């Protein structure tokens, strides 16, 4: 089972890197775009630079959201694997579940001290966000 999940995750990442969006994604990922806008507006209000959308990190986020969706679990499982795949020096991650709008997901993270600190991490510059079903992954790196 683990090998199937890993293979599916790698397929999503590779297809995203080649084609820009995987077949599993919505045609218009409005939720993700709006969530990144909320995060960036908050970062700017707090004196941080806005994050730039990154297709590769988005593929990594999508793979993890798919994993959580298929396993019906909210988790940071295998974060080190995602970090290593990114090839970056520093990465952070927020995950969410069951928030129906980008506004409500952002508000939940903003109200949590740990999630808020991740969104405001000074060294991160690029990010990917993916929602699969009701599971959301925000994956950002330096």
GUMITI-64282 format. One line per field, with one value per residue: residue in three letters; x, y negated, z negated of N, C-alpha, C in turn. Coordinates in nm, 4 decimals, decimal comma. Atoms other than C-alpha are relative to their C-alpha. Example, Ala and Ser with C-alpha at 12.3 -4.5 7.8 and 13.67 -1.06 7.14 Angstrom:
// residues 2
residu	c(Ala/Ser) $
n.xx	c(0,0890/-0,0820) $
n.yy	c(0,1190/0,1190) $
n.zz	c(0,0000/0,0060) $
ca.xx	c(1,2300/1,3670) $
ca.yy	c(0,4500/0,1060) $
ca.zz	c(-0,7800/-0,7140) $
c.xx	c(0,0900/-0,0770) $
c.yy	c(-0,1200/-0,1090) $
c.zz	c(0,0000/-0,0730) $
// end
This chain:
// residues 142
residu	c(Unk/Unk/Unk/Unk/Unk/Unk/Unk/Unk/Unk/Unk/Unk/Unk/Unk/Unk/Unk/Unk/Unk/Unk/Unk/Unk/Unk/Unk/Unk/Unk/Unk/Unk/Unk/Unk/Unk/Unk/Unk/Unk/Unk/Unk/Unk/Unk/Unk/Unk/Unk/Unk/Unk/Unk/Unk/Unk/Unk/Unk/Unk/Unk/Unk/Unk/Unk/Unk/Unk/Unk/Unk/Unk/Unk/Unk/Unk/Unk/Unk/Unk/Unk/Unk/Unk/Unk/Unk/Unk/Unk/Unk/Unk/Unk/Unk/Unk/Unk/Unk/Unk/Unk/Unk/Unk/Unk/Unk/Unk/Unk/Unk/Unk/Unk/Unk/Unk/Unk/Unk/Unk/Unk/Unk/Unk/Unk/Unk/Unk/Unk/Unk/Unk/Unk/Unk/Unk/Unk/Unk/Unk/Unk/Unk/Unk/Unk/Unk/Unk/Unk/Unk/Unk/Unk/Unk/Unk/Unk/Unk/Unk/Unk/Unk/Unk/Unk/Unk/Unk/Unk/Unk/Unk/Unk/Unk/Unk/Unk/Unk/Unk/Unk/Unk/Unk/Unk/Unk) $
n.xx	c(0,0831/-0,0906/-0,0634/0,1003/0,0156/-0,1228/0,0004/0,1012/-0,0530/-0,1060/0,0643/0,0597/-0,1090/-0,0615/0,0941/0,0126/-0,1207/-0,0008/0,1182/0,0438/0,1065/0,0273/0,1362/0,0854/0,0328/0,1114/-0,0396/-0,0306/-0,0214/0,0314/-0,0229/-0,1430/-0,0439/0,0529/-0,0680/-0,1326/0,0206/0,0211/-0,1286/-0,0900/0,0469/-0,0341/-0,1454/-0,0312/0,0446/-0,0925/-0,1351/-0,0693/0,0142/0,0981/-0,0541/0,0193/0,0505/-0,1007/0,0650/-0,0581/0,0500/0,1419/0,0094/-0,0286/0,1178/0,1098/-0,0248/0,0331/0,1451/0,0559/-0,0286/0,0919/0,1349/0,0162/-0,0111/0,0957/-0,0770/-0,0699/-0,1303/-0,1253/-0,0775/-0,0995/-0,0441/-0,1412/-0,0048/0,0387/-0,1098/-0,1115/0,0398/-0,0013/-0,1367/-0,0194/-0,0707/0,0956/0,1409/0,0993/0,1245/0,1261/0,1032/0,1338/0,1066/0,1413/0,0340/0,0643/-0,0410/-0,1360/0,0073/0,0105/-0,1263/-0,0968/0,0353/-0,0365/-0,1455/-0,0381/0,0334/-0,0905/-0,1346/-0,0983/0,0305/-0,0264/-0,1464/-0,0423/0,0371/-0,0814/-0,1419/-0,0694/-0,0934/0,0649/0,0189/0,0834/0,0992/0,1000/0,1186/0,0897/0,1144/0,0581/0,1145/0,0033/-0,1346/-0,0812/-0,1404/-0,0782/-0,1397/-0,0782/-0,1432/-0,0936) $
n.yy	c(0,1195/0,1153/0,0173/0,0553/0,1409/0,0681/0,0059/0,0991/0,1313/0,0336/0,0245/0,1334/0,0983/0,0009/0,0571/0,1424/0,0661/-0,0031/0,0609/0,1166/-0,0425/-0,1418/-0,0329/-0,0072/0,1355/0,0704/0,0814/0,1308/-0,0195/0,1278/-0,0122/0,0120/0,1361/0,0930/-0,0251/0,0623/0,1461/0,0322/-0,0167/0,1079/0,1264/-0,0047/0,0155/0,1402/0,0780/-0,0266/0,0387/-0,1099/-0,0014/-0,0974/-0,1242/-0,0234/-0,1332/-0,0869/-0,1210/-0,1188/-0,0107/-0,0284/-0,1443/-0,0661/0,0227/-0,0793/-0,1403/-0,0225/0,0129/-0,1242/-0,1025/0,0182/-0,0273/-0,1440/-0,0702/0,0613/0,0370/0,1282/-0,0300/0,0477/-0,1208/0,0055/0,1369/-0,0011/-0,0444/0,1148/0,0967/-0,0476/0,0107/0,1415/0,0434/0,1316/0,0014/0,0182/-0,0102/-0,0044/-0,0563/-0,0007/-0,0833/0,0306/-0,0918/0,0277/0,1409/0,0043/0,1178/0,0437/0,0934/-0,0739/-0,0709/0,1009/0,0468/-0,1060/0,0023/0,1272/-0,0077/-0,0946/0,0577/-0,0744/0,0167/0,1412/0,0145/-0,0611/0,0912/0,1221/-0,0345/0,1038/-0,0475/-0,0649/0,0904/-0,0650/-0,0879/-0,0740/-0,0309/-0,0898/-0,0568/-0,1199/-0,0247/0,1002/0,0072/0,1084/0,0066/0,1195/-0,0418/0,1171/-0,0201/0,1099) $
n.zz	c(0,0000/0,0058/-0,1307/-0,0902/0,0357/-0,0413/-0,1464/-0,0394/0,0363/-0,0950/-0,1288/0,0060/-0,0005/-0,1328/-0,0974/0,0286/-0,0486/-0,1459/-0,0606/0,0759/0,0915/-0,0184/-0,0412/0,1182/0,0439/-0,0606/-0,1143/0,0571/0,1446/0,0632/0,1440/0,0259/-0,0349/0,1002/0,1271/-0,0090/0,0085/0,1416/0,0693/-0,0427/0,0581/0,1427/0,0095/-0,0301/0,1158/0,1101/-0,0398/-0,0685/-0,1449/-0,0484/-0,0538/-0,1420/-0,0305/-0,0595/-0,0531/0,0610/0,1374/-0,0109/-0,0237/0,1279/0,0840/-0,0553/0,0358/0,1412/0,0151/-0,0539/0,1008/0,1133/-0,0482/-0,0220/0,1280/0,0923/0,1194/-0,0003/0,0597/-0,0583/-0,0306/-0,1078/-0,0307/-0,0406/-0,1392/-0,0820/0,0123/-0,0822/-0,1408/-0,0384/-0,0279/0,0626/0,1287/0,1092/-0,0398/0,1064/-0,0511/0,0732/-0,0601/0,0488/-0,0388/0,0220/-0,0129/-0,1309/-0,0767/0,0299/0,1128/0,1266/0,0217/0,0415/0,1353/0,0953/0,0151/0,0627/0,1425/0,0653/0,0151/-0,0800/-0,1430/-0,0313/-0,0090/-0,1269/-0,1089/0,0094/0,0035/-0,0766/-0,1013/-0,1145/-0,1134/-0,1014/0,0619/-0,0755/0,0798/-0,0704/0,0706/-0,0605/0,0871/0,1078/0,0575/-0,0551/0,0386/-0,0328/0,0088/-0,0387/0,0212/-0,0199) $
ca.xx	c(0,0000/0,2834/0,4474/0,1237/0,0828/0,4466/0,4128/0,0938/0,2590/0,5644/0,3397/0,1527/0,4772/0,6293/0,3129/0,2848/0,6455/0,5953/0,2420/0,1982/-0,1118/-0,1940/-0,5052/-0,6345/-0,6483/-0,9448/-0,9407/-0,9464/-0,7888/-0,9623/-0,9444/-0,5656/-0,5121/-0,7362/-0,5720/-0,2283/-0,3659/-0,4884/-0,1526/0,0395/-0,1794/-0,1243/0,2514/0,2633/0,0613/0,3180/0,6210/0,7064/0,7601/0,4817/0,5382/0,5759/0,3744/0,6020/0,4783/0,7193/0,6180/0,2566/0,3080/0,4572/0,1625/-0,0814/0,0816/0,0427/-0,3177/-0,3952/-0,2282/-0,4369/-0,7552/-0,7034/-0,6160/-0,8799/-0,6205/-0,4885/-0,1142/0,2382/0,3494/0,6613/0,7390/1,1116/1,0484/0,8680/1,1444/1,4116/1,2164/1,1970/1,5757/1,5472/1,7357/1,4273/1,0615/0,7532/0,4055/0,0510/-0,2231/-0,5958/-0,9170/-1,2839/-1,2663/-1,5001/-1,3615/-1,0127/-1,1209/-1,2149/-0,8965/-0,6825/-0,8704/-0,8151/-0,4407/-0,4196/-0,5834/-0,3302/0,0038/0,2039/0,0251/0,0489/0,4243/0,4603/0,2702/0,4898/0,8235/1,0691/1,2990/1,0398/1,0017/0,8055/0,4971/0,2604/-0,0941/-0,3214/-0,6673/-0,7828/-1,1311/-1,1414/-0,7657/-0,5330/-0,1538/0,0430/0,4085/0,6531/1,0309/1,3286) $
ca.yy	c(0,0000/-0,2388/-0,1762/-0,2553/-0,5823/-0,6764/-0,5922/-0,7996/-1,0908/-1,0793/-1,0589/-1,3717/-1,5587/-1,4577/-1,5382/-1,8731/-1,9594/-1,8603/-1,9871/-2,2555/-2,0961/-1,7326/-1,5617/-1,5360/-1,9131/-2,1340/-2,3261/-2,6553/-2,6133/-2,9215/-2,7962/-2,7669/-3,1004/-3,2813/-3,1139/-3,2251/-3,5804/-3,5796/-3,4497/-3,7061/-3,9965/-3,8901/-3,8611/-4,2107/-4,3550/-4,2027/-4,3362/-4,0127/-3,9647/-3,7962/-3,4384/-3,3441/-3,0486/-2,7559/-2,4720/-2,2180/-2,2927/-2,2903/-1,9368/-1,8357/-1,9934/-1,8201/-1,4828/-1,5255/-1,6471/-1,3430/-1,1164/-1,2663/-1,2465/-0,8824/-0,7824/-1,0041/-1,1481/-1,4937/-1,4642/-1,5838/-1,2272/-1,2063/-1,5781/-1,5003/-1,3193/-1,6232/-1,8485/-1,6334/-1,6217/-2,0019/-2,0337/-2,3465/-2,4491/-2,5289/-2,4282/-2,4681/-2,3216/-2,3808/-2,1269/-2,1711/-1,9760/-2,0478/-2,4237/-2,4989/-2,8377/-2,9850/-3,2545/-3,0003/-2,7970/-3,1088/-3,2282/-2,8918/-2,9020/-3,2676/-3,1900/-2,9144/-3,0396/-2,7629/-2,7883/-3,1677/-3,1461/-2,9181/-3,1590/-3,4459/-3,2602/-3,5255/-3,3068/-3,1420/-3,2895/-3,0377/-2,8250/-2,5660/-2,5091/-2,2229/-2,1113/-1,7580/-1,6882/-1,8640/-1,8328/-2,1300/-2,1478/-2,4731/-2,3894/-2,6804/-2,6975/-2,9292) $
ca.zz	c(0,0000/-0,0869/0,2492/0,4317/0,2415/0,3033/0,6742/0,7018/0,5226/0,7502/1,0584/0,9497/0,8824/1,2166/1,4151/1,2397/1,3228/1,6883/1,7556/1,4890/1,3279/1,2704/1,4006/1,0427/0,9972/1,0632/1,3904/1,1968/0,8519/0,7123/0,3526/0,3662/0,5423/0,2963/-0,0035/0,1182/0,1612/-0,2006/-0,3231/-0,1160/-0,2281/-0,5890/-0,5336/-0,3807/-0,6717/-0,9078/-0,7178/-0,5345/-0,1627/0,0347/0,1427/0,5071/0,6380/0,7300/0,9564/0,8107/0,4521/0,5624/0,6924/0,3584/0,1746/0,4078/0,3475/-0,0267/-0,0023/0,2119/-0,0456/-0,3275/-0,1208/-0,0210/-0,3786/-0,5410/-0,7819/-0,8621/-0,9150/-0,8520/-0,7765/-0,5609/-0,5857/-0,5615/-0,2332/-0,0911/-0,2197/-0,0510/0,2767/0,2755/0,2834/0,0700/-0,2437/-0,4517/-0,4196/-0,6364/-0,6119/-0,7283/-0,6696/-0,7048/-0,6812/-0,6451/-0,5857/-0,2970/-0,1955/-0,1668/-0,4138/-0,6804/-0,6275/-0,6538/-0,9646/-1,1355/-1,0666/-1,1710/-1,5074/-1,5829/-1,7175/-1,5458/-1,2104/-1,2169/-1,2789/-0,9764/-0,7502/-0,8736/-0,8590/-0,7383/-0,5304/-0,3046/0,0436/0,2537/0,1907/0,3259/0,2032/0,2929/0,1881/0,2625/0,1320/-0,2044/-0,2705/-0,2196/-0,2202/-0,2282/-0,1555/-0,1471/-0,1235/-0,1164) $
c.xx	c(0,0872/0,0639/-0,0966/-0,0171/0,1214/0,0042/-0,0996/0,0493/0,1071/-0,0571/-0,0617/0,1086/0,0614/-0,0936/-0,0182/0,1210/0,0014/-0,1131/-0,0533/-0,1086/-0,0231/-0,1449/-0,0947/-0,0487/-0,1233/0,0527/0,0413/0,0159/-0,0205/0,0299/0,1466/0,0518/-0,0460/0,0690/0,1399/-0,0117/-0,0206/0,1312/0,0938/-0,0430/0,0363/0,1507/0,0391/-0,0392/0,0968/0,1455/0,0812/-0,0200/-0,1075/0,0710/-0,0334/-0,0483/0,1080/-0,0670/0,0526/-0,0496/-0,1493/-0,0237/0,0249/-0,1199/-0,1173/0,0163/-0,0380/-0,1503/-0,0706/0,0196/-0,0979/-0,1425/-0,0245/0,0013/-0,0924/0,0671/0,0668/0,1353/0,1133/0,0908/0,0922/0,0416/0,1450/0,0176/-0,0358/0,1099/0,1169/-0,0318/0,0089/0,1392/0,0340/0,0715/-0,0937/-0,1405/-0,0874/-0,1312/-0,1141/-0,0936/-0,1340/-0,1006/-0,1360/-0,0352/-0,0487/0,0401/0,1452/0,0034/-0,0021/0,1272/0,1065/-0,0265/0,0390/0,1507/0,0453/-0,0261/0,0911/0,1412/0,1024/-0,0230/0,0280/0,1504/0,0526/-0,0331/0,0892/0,1499/0,0754/0,0816/-0,0671/-0,0293/-0,0958/-0,0951/-0,0837/-0,1146/-0,0882/-0,1112/-0,0502/-0,1116/-0,0051/0,1365/0,0852/0,1431/0,0590/0,1443/0,0843/0,1472/0,0778/0,0461) $
c.yy	c(-0,1254/-0,0279/-0,0605/-0,1487/-0,0801/-0,0154/-0,1043/-0,1414/-0,0444/-0,0300/-0,1390/-0,1066/-0,0115/-0,0622/-0,1494/-0,0762/-0,0077/-0,0837/-0,1215/0,0309/0,1477/0,0206/0,0008/-0,1370/-0,0529/-0,0800/-0,1394/0,0150/-0,1300/0,0037/-0,0264/-0,1409/-0,1001/0,0184/-0,0625/-0,1524/-0,0424/0,0082/-0,1146/-0,1363/-0,0087/-0,0198/-0,1455/-0,0897/0,0132/-0,0254/0,1103/-0,0151/0,1001/0,1228/0,0112/0,1438/0,0799/0,1305/0,1271/0,0215/0,0276/0,1491/0,0796/-0,0143/0,0852/0,1484/0,0287/-0,0132/0,1254/0,1152/-0,0105/0,0349/0,1507/0,0788/-0,0559/-0,0369/-0,1357/0,0236/-0,0717/0,1185/-0,0236/-0,1416/-0,0006/0,0455/-0,1156/-0,1063/0,0409/-0,0103/-0,1442/-0,0485/-0,1349/0,0135/-0,0080/0,0106/0,0049/0,0480/-0,0218/0,0944/-0,0366/0,0994/-0,0591/-0,1484/-0,0201/-0,1187/-0,0340/-0,0936/0,0751/0,0789/-0,0971/-0,0455/0,1027/0,0017/-0,1268/0,0028/0,0939/-0,0578/0,0700/-0,0165/-0,1431/-0,0221/0,0587/-0,0931/-0,1239/0,0270/-0,0927/0,0515/0,0651/-0,1022/0,0554/0,0979/0,0729/0,0300/0,0909/0,0467/0,1184/0,0440/-0,1123/-0,0201/-0,1033/0,0112/-0,1313/0,0395/-0,1128/0,0194/-0,1287/0,0007) $
c.zz	c(0,0000/0,1344/0,1001/-0,0265/0,0438/0,1517/0,0492/-0,0278/0,0995/0,1381/0,0051/0,0084/0,1385/0,1031/-0,0215/0,0528/0,1526/0,0593/-0,0743/-0,1002/0,0258/0,0399/-0,1185/-0,0435/0,0703/0,1186/-0,0481/-0,1512/-0,0788/-0,1495/-0,0322/0,0284/-0,1053/-0,1350/0,0010/-0,0061/-0,1451/-0,0778/0,0357/-0,0541/-0,1477/-0,0193/0,0232/-0,1171/-0,1174/0,0377/0,0643/0,1510/0,0403/0,0566/0,1479/0,0181/0,0716/0,0439/-0,0646/-0,1423/-0,0003/0,0245/-0,1268/-0,0935/0,0476/-0,0329/-0,1437/-0,0248/0,0510/-0,0980/-0,1172/0,0397/0,0141/-0,1300/-0,1070/-0,1327/0,0206/-0,0660/0,0718/0,0313/0,1191/0,0394/0,0483/0,1442/0,0938/0,0001/0,0900/0,1493/0,0476/0,0399/-0,0603/-0,1338/-0,1198/0,0565/-0,1246/0,0615/-0,0977/0,0733/-0,0616/0,0519/-0,0337/-0,0022/0,1422/0,0856/-0,0330/-0,1204/-0,1331/-0,0290/-0,0496/-0,1436/-0,1052/-0,0232/-0,0724/-0,1507/-0,0790/-0,0018/0,0913/0,1498/0,0459/0,0176/0,1310/0,1164/0,0027/-0,0034/0,0955/0,1168/0,1206/0,1091/0,1058/-0,0679/0,1038/-0,0941/0,0828/-0,0914/0,0811/-0,0930/-0,1027/-0,0661/0,0736/-0,0518/0,0514/-0,0241/0,0551/-0,0370/0,0256/0,1444) $
// end
